[in-house]
Amino acid sequence: MENSSRFFCNKECEYFPCHAGVNPERFNCLFCYCPMNYYDDCLGNPEFFTLENGIRVKDCSHCLFPHNPDHYDAIMEFLQEKLSNKM
């Protein structure tokens, strides 16, 4: 897959691949920092845990959703919907 506005793979990154067990040819680095991280109801599969002080923490370290190049449109639609709901 070629680098484009919808897909970017940075094999030169010191952390690449940042998730184990992925196909490095189809690993999308475009959303290295997931734009859905803010939302508990994101499209991925985060885990949640509660700290001793009661603070709930979202753990996305095992989520590959934003790194799948086929999910670009779904992510953009999700973010557009969230933005529309705030207005």
Distance bins in CASP14 RR format, pairs under 12 A and 6 or more apart:
PFRMAT RR
TARGET T0000
AUTHOR 0000-0000-0000
RMODE 2
METHOD distances of the structure
MODEL  1
1 7 1 0 1 0 0 0 0 0 0 0 0
1 8 0 0 0 0 1 0 0 0 0 0 0
1 9 1 0 0 1 0 0 0 0 0 0 0
1 23 0 0 0 0 0 1 0 0 0 0 0
1 24 0 0 0 0 0 1 0 0 0 0 0
1 25 1 0 0 1 0 0 0 0 0 0 0
1 26 1 0 0 1 0 0 0 0 0 0 0
1 27 0 0 0 0 1 0 0 0 0 0 0
1 28 0 0 0 0 1 0 0 0 0 0 0
1 29 0 0 0 0 0 1 0 0 0 0 0
1 30 0 0 0 0 0 1 0 0 0 0 0
1 68 0 0 0 0 0 1 0 0 0 0 0
1 69 1 0 0 1 0 0 0 0 0 0 0
1 70 0 0 0 0 0 1 0 0 0 0 0
1 72 0 0 0 0 0 1 0 0 0 0 0
2 8 0 0 0 0 1 0 0 0 0 0 0
2 9 0 0 0 0 1 0 0 0 0 0 0
2 25 0 0 0 0 0 1 0 0 0 0 0
2 26 0 0 0 0 0 1 0 0 0 0 0
2 28 0 0 0 0 0 1 0 0 0 0 0
2 69 0 0 0 0 0 1 0 0 0 0 0
3 9 1 0 0 1 0 0 0 0 0 0 0
3 10 0 0 0 0 1 0 0 0 0 0 0
3 11 0 0 0 0 0 1 0 0 0 0 0
3 12 0 0 0 0 0 1 0 0 0 0 0
3 27 0 0 0 0 0 1 0 0 0 0 0
3 28 0 0 0 0 1 0 0 0 0 0 0
3 29 0 0 0 0 1 0 0 0 0 0 0
3 30 0 0 0 0 1 0 0 0 0 0 0
3 69 0 0 0 0 0 1 0 0 0 0 0
4 28 0 0 0 0 0 1 0 0 0 0 0
4 30 0 0 0 0 1 0 0 0 0 0 0
4 69 0 0 0 0 1 0 0 0 0 0 0
4 72 0 0 0 0 1 0 0 0 0 0 0
5 28 0 0 0 0 0 1 0 0 0 0 0
5 30 0 0 0 0 1 0 0 0 0 0 0
5 69 0 0 0 0 0 1 0 0 0 0 0
5 72 0 0 0 0 1 0 0 0 0 0 0
5 76 0 0 0 0 0 1 0 0 0 0 0
6 28 0 0 0 0 1 0 0 0 0 0 0
6 29 0 0 0 0 0 1 0 0 0 0 0
6 30 1 0 0 1 0 0 0 0 0 0 0
6 31 0 0 0 0 0 1 0 0 0 0 0
6 68 0 0 0 0 0 1 0 0 0 0 0
6 69 1 0 0 1 0 0 0 0 0 0 0
6 70 0 0 0 0 0 1 0 0 0 0 0
6 71 0 0 0 0 0 1 0 0 0 0 0
6 72 1 0 1 0 0 0 0 0 0 0 0
6 73 0 0 0 0 1 0 0 0 0 0 0
6 74 0 0 0 0 0 1 0 0 0 0 0
6 75 0 0 0 0 0 1 0 0 0 0 0
6 76 0 0 0 0 1 0 0 0 0 0 0
7 25 0 0 0 0 0 1 0 0 0 0 0
7 26 0 0 0 0 1 0 0 0 0 0 0
7 27 0 0 0 0 1 0 0 0 0 0 0
7 28 1 0 1 0 0 0 0 0 0 0 0
7 29 0 0 0 0 1 0 0 0 0 0 0
7 30 1 0 0 1 0 0 0 0 0 0 0
7 31 0 0 0 0 0 1 0 0 0 0 0
7 66 0 0 0 0 0 1 0 0 0 0 0
7 67 0 0 0 0 0 1 0 0 0 0 0
7 68 0 0 0 0 0 1 0 0 0 0 0
7 69 1 0 1 0 0 0 0 0 0 0 0
7 70 0 0 0 0 1 0 0 0 0 0 0
7 71 0 0 0 0 0 1 0 0 0 0 0
7 72 1 0 0 1 0 0 0 0 0 0 0
7 73 0 0 0 0 0 1 0 0 0 0 0
8 16 0 0 0 0 0 1 0 0 0 0 0
8 27 0 0 0 0 1 0 0 0 0 0 0
8 28 1 0 0 1 0 0 0 0 0 0 0
8 29 1 0 1 0 0 0 0 0 0 0 0
8 30 1 0 1 0 0 0 0 0 0 0 0
8 31 0 0 0 0 1 0 0 0 0 0 0
8 32 0 0 0 0 1 0 0 0 0 0 0
8 66 0 0 0 0 0 1 0 0 0 0 0
8 67 0 0 0 0 0 1 0 0 0 0 0
8 69 0 0 0 0 1 0 0 0 0 0 0
8 72 0 0 0 0 0 1 0 0 0 0 0
9 16 0 0 0 0 1 0 0 0 0 0 0
9 17 0 0 0 0 1 0 0 0 0 0 0
9 18 0 0 0 0 0 1 0 0 0 0 0
9 22 0 0 0 0 0 1 0 0 0 0 0
9 23 0 0 0 0 0 1 0 0 0 0 0
9 24 1 0 0 1 0 0 0 0 0 0 0
9 25 1 0 0 1 0 0 0 0 0 0 0
9 26 0 0 0 0 1 0 0 0 0 0 0
9 27 1 0 1 0 0 0 0 0 0 0 0
9 28 1 0 0 1 0 0 0 0 0 0 0
9 29 1 0 1 0 0 0 0 0 0 0 0
9 30 0 0 0 0 1 0 0 0 0 0 0
9 31 0 0 0 0 0 1 0 0 0 0 0
9 32 0 0 0 0 0 1 0 0 0 0 0
9 67 0 0 0 0 1 0 0 0 0 0 0
9 69 0 0 0 0 1 0 0 0 0 0 0
10 16 1 0 0 1 0 0 0 0 0 0 0
10 17 0 0 0 0 1 0 0 0 0 0 0
10 18 0 0 0 0 0 1 0 0 0 0 0
10 24 0 0 0 0 0 1 0 0 0 0 0
10 27 0 0 0 0 1 0 0 0 0 0 0
10 28 0 0 0 0 0 1 0 0 0 0 0
10 29 1 0 1 0 0 0 0 0 0 0 0
10 30 0 0 0 0 1 0 0 0 0 0 0
10 32 1 0 0 1 0 0 0 0 0 0 0
10 67 0 0 0 0 0 1 0 0 0 0 0
11 17 0 0 0 0 1 0 0 0 0 0 0
11 18 0 0 0 0 0 1 0 0 0 0 0
11 24 1 0 0 1 0 0 0 0 0 0 0
11 25 0 0 0 0 1 0 0 0 0 0 0
11 27 0 0 0 0 1 0 0 0 0 0 0
11 29 0 0 0 0 1 0 0 0 0 0 0
12 29 0 0 0 0 0 1 0 0 0 0 0
13 24 0 0 0 0 0 1 0 0 0 0 0
13 27 0 0 0 0 0 1 0 0 0 0 0
13 29 1 0 0 1 0 0 0 0 0 0 0
13 32 0 0 0 0 1 0 0 0 0 0 0
15 27 0 0 0 0 0 1 0 0 0 0 0
15 29 0 0 0 0 1 0 0 0 0 0 0
15 32 0 0 0 0 1 0 0 0 0 0 0
15 33 0 0 0 0 0 1 0 0 0 0 0
16 22 0 0 0 0 1 0 0 0 0 0 0
16 24 1 0 0 1 0 0 0 0 0 0 0
16 25 0 0 0 0 0 1 0 0 0 0 0
16 27 1 0 0 1 0 0 0 0 0 0 0
16 28 0 0 0 0 0 1 0 0 0 0 0
16 29 1 0 0 1 0 0 0 0 0 0 0
16 32 0 0 0 0 1 0 0 0 0 0 0
16 67 0 0 0 0 0 1 0 0 0 0 0
17 23 0 0 0 0 1 0 0 0 0 0 0
17 24 1 0 1 0 0 0 0 0 0 0 0
17 25 0 0 0 0 0 1 0 0 0 0 0
17 26 0 0 0 0 0 1 0 0 0 0 0
17 27 1 0 1 0 0 0 0 0 0 0 0
17 28 0 0 0 0 0 1 0 0 0 0 0
17 29 0 0 0 0 1 0 0 0 0 0 0
17 32 0 0 0 0 0 1 0 0 0 0 0
17 64 0 0 0 0 0 1 0 0 0 0 0
17 67 0 0 0 0 1 0 0 0 0 0 0
18 24 0 0 0 0 0 1 0 0 0 0 0
18 27 0 0 0 0 1 0 0 0 0 0 0
18 28 0 0 0 0 0 1 0 0 0 0 0
18 29 0 0 0 0 1 0 0 0 0 0 0
18 31 0 0 0 0 0 1 0 0 0 0 0
18 32 1 0 0 1 0 0 0 0 0 0 0
18 33 0 0 0 0 0 1 0 0 0 0 0
18 34 0 0 0 0 0 1 0 0 0 0 0
18 60 0 0 0 0 0 1 0 0 0 0 0
18 61 0 0 0 0 1 0 0 0 0 0 0
18 62 0 0 0 0 0 1 0 0 0 0 0
18 63 0 0 0 0 0 1 0 0 0 0 0
18 64 0 0 0 0 0 1 0 0 0 0 0
18 66 0 0 0 0 0 1 0 0 0 0 0
18 67 0 0 0 0 1 0 0 0 0 0 0
19 27 1 0 0 1 0 0 0 0 0 0 0
19 28 0 0 0 0 0 1 0 0 0 0 0
19 29 0 0 0 0 0 1 0 0 0 0 0
19 32 0 0 0 0 0 1 0 0 0 0 0
19 34 0 0 0 0 0 1 0 0 0 0 0
19 60 0 0 0 0 0 1 0 0 0 0 0
19 61 0 0 0 0 1 0 0 0 0 0 0
19 62 1 0 0 1 0 0 0 0 0 0 0
19 63 0 0 0 0 1 0 0 0 0 0 0
19 64 1 0 1 0 0 0 0 0 0 0 0
19 65 0 0 0 0 0 1 0 0 0 0 0
19 66 0 0 0 0 0 1 0 0 0 0 0
19 67 1 0 0 1 0 0 0 0 0 0 0
19 68 0 0 0 0 0 1 0 0 0 0 0
20 27 0 0 0 0 0 1 0 0 0 0 0
20 61 0 0 0 0 0 1 0 0 0 0 0
20 62 0 0 0 0 1 0 0 0 0 0 0
20 64 0 0 0 0 0 1 0 0 0 0 0
21 27 0 0 0 0 1 0 0 0 0 0 0
21 62 0 0 0 0 0 1 0 0 0 0 0
21 64 0 0 0 0 1 0 0 0 0 0 0
21 67 0 0 0 0 0 1 0 0 0 0 0
22 28 0 0 0 0 1 0 0 0 0 0 0
22 29 0 0 0 0 0 1 0 0 0 0 0
22 62 0 0 0 0 0 1 0 0 0 0 0
22 63 0 0 0 0 0 1 0 0 0 0 0
22 64 1 0 0 1 0 0 0 0 0 0 0
22 65 0 0 0 0 0 1 0 0 0 0 0
22 67 1 0 0 1 0 0 0 0 0 0 0
22 68 0 0 0 0 1 0 0 0 0 0 0
22 69 0 0 0 0 0 1 0 0 0 0 0
23 64 0 0 0 0 0 1 0 0 0 0 0
23 67 0 0 0 0 1 0 0 0 0 0 0
23 68 0 0 0 0 1 0 0 0 0 0 0
23 69 0 0 0 0 0 1 0 0 0 0 0
24 67 0 0 0 0 0 1 0 0 0 0 0
25 69 0 0 0 0 0 1 0 0 0 0 0
26 64 0 0 0 0 0 1 0 0 0 0 0
26 67 0 0 0 0 1 0 0 0 0 0 0
26 68 1 0 0 1 0 0 0 0 0 0 0
26 69 1 0 1 0 0 0 0 0 0 0 0
26 70 0 0 0 0 1 0 0 0 0 0 0
26 71 0 0 0 0 0 1 0 0 0 0 0
27 64 0 0 0 0 1 0 0 0 0 0 0
27 66 0 0 0 0 0 1 0 0 0 0 0
27 67 1 0 1 0 0 0 0 0 0 0 0
27 68 0 0 0 0 1 0 0 0 0 0 0
27 69 0 0 0 0 1 0 0 0 0 0 0
28 34 0 0 0 0 0 1 0 0 0 0 0
28 64 0 0 0 0 1 0 0 0 0 0 0
28 65 0 0 0 0 0 1 0 0 0 0 0
28 66 1 0 0 1 0 0 0 0 0 0 0
28 67 1 0 1 0 0 0 0 0 0 0 0
28 68 1 0 0 1 0 0 0 0 0 0 0
28 69 1 0 1 0 0 0 0 0 0 0 0
28 70 0 0 0 0 1 0 0 0 0 0 0
28 71 0 0 0 0 1 0 0 0 0 0 0
28 72 1 0 0 1 0 0 0 0 0 0 0
28 75 0 0 0 0 1 0 0 0 0 0 0
29 66 0 0 0 0 1 0 0 0 0 0 0
29 67 1 0 0 1 0 0 0 0 0 0 0
29 68 0 0 0 0 0 1 0 0 0 0 0
29 69 0 0 0 0 0 1 0 0 0 0 0
30 66 1 0 0 1 0 0 0 0 0 0 0
30 67 0 0 0 0 1 0 0 0 0 0 0
30 68 0 0 0 0 0 1 0 0 0 0 0
30 69 0 0 0 0 1 0 0 0 0 0 0
30 71 0 0 0 0 0 1 0 0 0 0 0
30 72 1 0 0 1 0 0 0 0 0 0 0
30 75 0 0 0 0 1 0 0 0 0 0 0
30 76 0 0 0 0 0 1 0 0 0 0 0
31 37 0 0 0 0 1 0 0 0 0 0 0
31 42 0 0 0 0 0 1 0 0 0 0 0
31 43 0 0 0 0 0 1 0 0 0 0 0
31 44 0 0 0 0 0 1 0 0 0 0 0
31 60 0 0 0 0 0 1 0 0 0 0 0
31 63 0 0 0 0 0 1 0 0 0 0 0
31 64 0 0 0 0 0 1 0 0 0 0 0
31 65 0 0 0 0 1 0 0 0 0 0 0
31 66 1 1 0 0 0 0 0 0 0 0 0
31 67 1 0 0 1 0 0 0 0 0 0 0
31 68 0 0 0 0 1 0 0 0 0 0 0
31 69 0 0 0 0 0 1 0 0 0 0 0
31 71 0 0 0 0 1 0 0 0 0 0 0
31 72 0 0 0 0 1 0 0 0 0 0 0
31 74 0 0 0 0 0 1 0 0 0 0 0
31 75 1 0 0 1 0 0 0 0 0 0 0
31 76 0 0 0 0 0 1 0 0 0 0 0
31 78 0 0 0 0 0 1 0 0 0 0 0
31 79 0 0 0 0 0 1 0 0 0 0 0
32 60 0 0 0 0 0 1 0 0 0 0 0
32 66 0 0 0 0 1 0 0 0 0 0 0
32 67 0 0 0 0 1 0 0 0 0 0 0
33 60 0 0 0 0 1 0 0 0 0 0 0
33 66 0 0 0 0 1 0 0 0 0 0 0
33 67 0 0 0 0 0 1 0 0 0 0 0
34 42 1 0 0 1 0 0 0 0 0 0 0
34 43 0 0 0 0 1 0 0 0 0 0 0
34 44 0 0 0 0 1 0 0 0 0 0 0
34 45 0 0 0 0 0 1 0 0 0 0 0
34 46 0 0 0 0 1 0 0 0 0 0 0
34 58 0 0 0 0 0 1 0 0 0 0 0
34 60 1 0 0 1 0 0 0 0 0 0 0
34 61 0 0 0 0 0 1 0 0 0 0 0
34 63 1 0 0 1 0 0 0 0 0 0 0
34 64 0 0 0 0 0 1 0 0 0 0 0
34 65 1 0 0 1 0 0 0 0 0 0 0
34 66 1 0 1 0 0 0 0 0 0 0 0
34 67 0 0 0 0 1 0 0 0 0 0 0
34 68 0 0 0 0 0 1 0 0 0 0 0
34 71 0 0 0 0 0 1 0 0 0 0 0
34 75 0 0 0 0 1 0 0 0 0 0 0
34 78 0 0 0 0 0 1 0 0 0 0 0
34 79 0 0 0 0 0 1 0 0 0 0 0
35 42 0 0 0 0 1 0 0 0 0 0 0
35 43 0 0 0 0 0 1 0 0 0 0 0
35 44 0 0 0 0 0 1 0 0 0 0 0
35 60 0 0 0 0 0 1 0 0 0 0 0
35 65 0 0 0 0 0 1 0 0 0 0 0
35 66 1 0 0 1 0 0 0 0 0 0 0
35 71 0 0 0 0 0 1 0 0 0 0 0
35 72 0 0 0 0 0 1 0 0 0 0 0
35 74 0 0 0 0 0 1 0 0 0 0 0
35 75 1 0 0 1 0 0 0 0 0 0 0
35 76 0 0 0 0 1 0 0 0 0 0 0
35 78 0 0 0 0 1 0 0 0 0 0 0
35 79 1 0 1 0 0 0 0 0 0 0 0
35 80 0 0 0 0 0 1 0 0 0 0 0
35 82 0 0 0 0 1 0 0 0 0 0 0
35 83 0 0 0 0 0 1 0 0 0 0 0
36 42 1 1 0 0 0 0 0 0 0 0 0
36 43 1 0 0 1 0 0 0 0 0 0 0
36 44 1 0 0 1 0 0 0 0 0 0 0
36 45 0 0 0 0 0 1 0 0 0 0 0
36 46 0 0 0 0 1 0 0 0 0 0 0
36 58 0 0 0 0 0 1 0 0 0 0 0
36 60 0 0 0 0 1 0 0 0 0 0 0
36 63 0 0 0 0 1 0 0 0 0 0 0
36 65 0 0 0 0 1 0 0 0 0 0 0
36 66 1 0 0 1 0 0 0 0 0 0 0
36 71 0 0 0 0 0 1 0 0 0 0 0
36 74 0 0 0 0 1 0 0 0 0 0 0
36 75 1 0 0 1 0 0 0 0 0 0 0
36 76 0 0 0 0 0 1 0 0 0 0 0
36 77 0 0 0 0 0 1 0 0 0 0 0
36 78 1 0 0 1 0 0 0 0 0 0 0
36 79 1 0 0 1 0 0 0 0 0 0 0
36 81 0 0 0 0 0 1 0 0 0 0 0
36 82 0 0 0 0 1 0 0 0 0 0 0
37 43 0 0 0 0 0 1 0 0 0 0 0
37 44 0 0 0 0 0 1 0 0 0 0 0
37 46 0 0 0 0 1 0 0 0 0 0 0
37 57 0 0 0 0 0 1 0 0 0 0 0
37 58 1 0 0 1 0 0 0 0 0 0 0
37 59 0 0 0 0 0 1 0 0 0 0 0
37 60 1 0 0 1 0 0 0 0 0 0 0
37 61 0 0 0 0 0 1 0 0 0 0 0
37 63 0 0 0 0 1 0 0 0 0 0 0
37 65 0 0 0 0 0 1 0 0 0 0 0
37 66 0 0 0 0 1 0 0 0 0 0 0
37 75 0 0 0 0 0 1 0 0 0 0 0
37 79 0 0 0 0 0 1 0 0 0 0 0
38 46 0 0 0 0 0 1 0 0 0 0 0
38 58 0 0 0 0 1 0 0 0 0 0 0
38 60 0 0 0 0 0 1 0 0 0 0 0
38 78 0 0 0 0 0 1 0 0 0 0 0
38 79 0 0 0 0 1 0 0 0 0 0 0
38 82 0 0 0 0 1 0 0 0 0 0 0
38 83 0 0 0 0 0 1 0 0 0 0 0
38 86 0 0 0 0 0 1 0 0 0 0 0
39 46 0 0 0 0 1 0 0 0 0 0 0
39 58 0 0 0 0 1 0 0 0 0 0 0
39 60 0 0 0 0 0 1 0 0 0 0 0
39 75 0 0 0 0 0 1 0 0 0 0 0
39 78 1 0 0 1 0 0 0 0 0 0 0
39 79 0 0 0 0 1 0 0 0 0 0 0
39 81 0 0 0 0 0 1 0 0 0 0 0
39 82 1 0 0 1 0 0 0 0 0 0 0
39 83 0 0 0 0 0 1 0 0 0 0 0
39 85 0 0 0 0 0 1 0 0 0 0 0
39 86 0 0 0 0 0 1 0 0 0 0 0
40 46 1 0 0 1 0 0 0 0 0 0 0
40 47 0 0 0 0 0 1 0 0 0 0 0
40 48 1 0 0 1 0 0 0 0 0 0 0
40 56 0 0 0 0 1 0 0 0 0 0 0
40 57 0 0 0 0 0 1 0 0 0 0 0
40 58 1 0 0 1 0 0 0 0 0 0 0
40 59 0 0 0 0 0 1 0 0 0 0 0
40 60 0 0 0 0 0 1 0 0 0 0 0
40 82 0 0 0 0 0 1 0 0 0 0 0
41 48 0 0 0 0 0 1 0 0 0 0 0
41 58 0 0 0 0 0 1 0 0 0 0 0
41 78 0 0 0 0 1 0 0 0 0 0 0
41 81 0 0 0 0 0 1 0 0 0 0 0
41 82 0 0 0 0 1 0 0 0 0 0 0
41 85 0 0 0 0 0 1 0 0 0 0 0
42 48 0 0 0 0 0 1 0 0 0 0 0
42 58 0 0 0 0 1 0 0 0 0 0 0
42 60 0 0 0 0 1 0 0 0 0 0 0
42 63 0 0 0 0 1 0 0 0 0 0 0
42 65 1 0 0 1 0 0 0 0 0 0 0
42 66 0 0 0 0 1 0 0 0 0 0 0
42 71 0 0 0 0 0 1 0 0 0 0 0
42 74 0 0 0 0 0 1 0 0 0 0 0
42 75 0 0 0 0 1 0 0 0 0 0 0
42 78 1 0 0 1 0 0 0 0 0 0 0
42 79 0 0 0 0 1 0 0 0 0 0 0
42 81 0 0 0 0 0 1 0 0 0 0 0
42 82 0 0 0 0 1 0 0 0 0 0 0
43 60 0 0 0 0 0 1 0 0 0 0 0
43 63 0 0 0 0 1 0 0 0 0 0 0
43 64 0 0 0 0 0 1 0 0 0 0 0
43 65 1 0 1 0 0 0 0 0 0 0 0
43 66 0 0 0 0 1 0 0 0 0 0 0
43 68 0 0 0 0 0 1 0 0 0 0 0
43 70 0 0 0 0 0 1 0 0 0 0 0
43 71 1 0 0 1 0 0 0 0 0 0 0
43 72 0 0 0 0 0 1 0 0 0 0 0
43 73 0 0 0 0 0 1 0 0 0 0 0
43 74 1 0 1 0 0 0 0 0 0 0 0
43 75 1 0 0 1 0 0 0 0 0 0 0
43 76 0 0 0 0 0 1 0 0 0 0 0
43 77 0 0 0 0 1 0 0 0 0 0 0
43 78 1 0 1 0 0 0 0 0 0 0 0
43 79 0 0 0 0 1 0 0 0 0 0 0
43 81 0 0 0 0 0 1 0 0 0 0 0
43 82 0 0 0 0 0 1 0 0 0 0 0
44 58 0 0 0 0 0 1 0 0 0 0 0
44 59 0 0 0 0 0 1 0 0 0 0 0
44 60 1 0 0 1 0 0 0 0 0 0 0
44 62 0 0 0 0 0 1 0 0 0 0 0
44 63 1 0 1 0 0 0 0 0 0 0 0
44 64 0 0 0 0 1 0 0 0 0 0 0
44 65 1 1 0 0 0 0 0 0 0 0 0
44 66 1 0 0 1 0 0 0 0 0 0 0
44 67 0 0 0 0 0 1 0 0 0 0 0
44 68 0 0 0 0 1 0 0 0 0 0 0
44 71 0 0 0 0 1 0 0 0 0 0 0
44 74 0 0 0 0 1 0 0 0 0 0 0
44 75 0 0 0 0 1 0 0 0 0 0 0
44 78 0 0 0 0 1 0 0 0 0 0 0
45 58 0 0 0 0 0 1 0 0 0 0 0
45 59 0 0 0 0 0 1 0 0 0 0 0
45 60 0 0 0 0 1 0 0 0 0 0 0
45 61 0 0 0 0 0 1 0 0 0 0 0
45 62 1 0 0 1 0 0 0 0 0 0 0
45 63 1 0 1 0 0 0 0 0 0 0 0
45 64 0 0 0 0 1 0 0 0 0 0 0
45 65 1 0 0 1 0 0 0 0 0 0 0
45 66 0 0 0 0 0 1 0 0 0 0 0
45 68 0 0 0 0 0 1 0 0 0 0 0
46 56 0 0 0 0 0 1 0 0 0 0 0
46 57 0 0 0 0 1 0 0 0 0 0 0
46 58 1 0 1 0 0 0 0 0 0 0 0
46 59 1 0 0 1 0 0 0 0 0 0 0
46 60 1 0 1 0 0 0 0 0 0 0 0
46 61 0 0 0 0 1 0 0 0 0 0 0
46 62 0 0 0 0 1 0 0 0 0 0 0
46 63 1 0 1 0 0 0 0 0 0 0 0
46 64 0 0 0 0 0 1 0 0 0 0 0
46 65 0 0 0 0 1 0 0 0 0 0 0
46 66 0 0 0 0 0 1 0 0 0 0 0
47 56 0 0 0 0 0 1 0 0 0 0 0
47 57 0 0 0 0 1 0 0 0 0 0 0
47 58 1 0 0 1 0 0 0 0 0 0 0
47 59 1 0 1 0 0 0 0 0 0 0 0
47 60 0 0 0 0 1 0 0 0 0 0 0
47 61 0 0 0 0 1 0 0 0 0 0 0
47 62 1 0 0 1 0 0 0 0 0 0 0
47 63 0 0 0 0 1 0 0 0 0 0 0
48 54 0 0 0 0 0 1 0 0 0 0 0
48 55 0 0 0 0 0 1 0 0 0 0 0
48 56 1 0 1 0 0 0 0 0 0 0 0
48 57 1 0 0 1 0 0 0 0 0 0 0
48 58 1 0 1 0 0 0 0 0 0 0 0
48 59 1 0 0 1 0 0 0 0 0 0 0
48 60 0 0 0 0 0 1 0 0 0 0 0
48 63 0 0 0 0 0 1 0 0 0 0 0
49 55 0 0 0 0 1 0 0 0 0 0 0
49 56 1 0 0 1 0 0 0 0 0 0 0
49 57 1 0 1 0 0 0 0 0 0 0 0
49 58 0 0 0 0 1 0 0 0 0 0 0
49 59 1 0 0 1 0 0 0 0 0 0 0
49 61 0 0 0 0 0 1 0 0 0 0 0
50 56 1 0 1 0 0 0 0 0 0 0 0
50 57 1 0 0 1 0 0 0 0 0 0 0
50 58 0 0 0 0 0 1 0 0 0 0 0
50 59 0 0 0 0 0 1 0 0 0 0 0
51 57 1 0 0 1 0 0 0 0 0 0 0
51 58 0 0 0 0 0 1 0 0 0 0 0
51 59 0 0 0 0 0 1 0 0 0 0 0
60 66 0 0 0 0 1 0 0 0 0 0 0
60 67 0 0 0 0 0 1 0 0 0 0 0
63 71 0 0 0 0 0 1 0 0 0 0 0
64 70 0 0 0 0 0 1 0 0 0 0 0
64 71 0 0 0 0 1 0 0 0 0 0 0
65 71 1 0 1 0 0 0 0 0 0 0 0
65 72 0 0 0 0 0 1 0 0 0 0 0
65 74 0 0 0 0 1 0 0 0 0 0 0
65 75 1 0 0 1 0 0 0 0 0 0 0
65 78 0 0 0 0 0 1 0 0 0 0 0
66 72 0 0 0 0 1 0 0 0 0 0 0
66 74 0 0 0 0 1 0 0 0 0 0 0
66 75 1 0 0 1 0 0 0 0 0 0 0
66 76 0 0 0 0 0 1 0 0 0 0 0
66 78 0 0 0 0 0 1 0 0 0 0 0
66 79 0 0 0 0 0 1 0 0 0 0 0
67 75 0 0 0 0 0 1 0 0 0 0 0
68 74 0 0 0 0 1 0 0 0 0 0 0
68 75 0 0 0 0 1 0 0 0 0 0 0
69 75 0 0 0 0 0 1 0 0 0 0 0
71 77 0 0 0 0 0 1 0 0 0 0 0
71 78 0 0 0 0 1 0 0 0 0 0 0
71 79 0 0 0 0 0 1 0 0 0 0 0
72 78 0 0 0 0 0 1 0 0 0 0 0
72 79 0 0 0 0 0 1 0 0 0 0 0
73 79 0 0 0 0 0 1 0 0 0 0 0
73 80 0 0 0 0 0 1 0 0 0 0 0
74 80 0 0 0 0 0 1 0 0 0 0 0
74 81 0 0 0 0 0 1 0 0 0 0 0
75 81 0 0 0 0 0 1 0 0 0 0 0
75 82 0 0 0 0 0 1 0 0 0 0 0
76 82 0 0 0 0 0 1 0 0 0 0 0
76 83 0 0 0 0 0 1 0 0 0 0 0
77 83 0 0 0 0 0 1 0 0 0 0 0
77 84 0 0 0 0 0 1 0 0 0 0 0
78 84 0 0 0 0 0 1 0 0 0 0 0
78 85 0 0 0 0 0 1 0 0 0 0 0
79 85 0 0 0 0 0 1 0 0 0 0 0
79 86 0 0 0 0 0 1 0 0 0 0 0
80 86 0 0 0 0 0 1 0 0 0 0 0
80 87 0 0 0 0 0 1 0 0 0 0 0
81 87 0 0 0 0 0 1 0 0 0 0 0
END
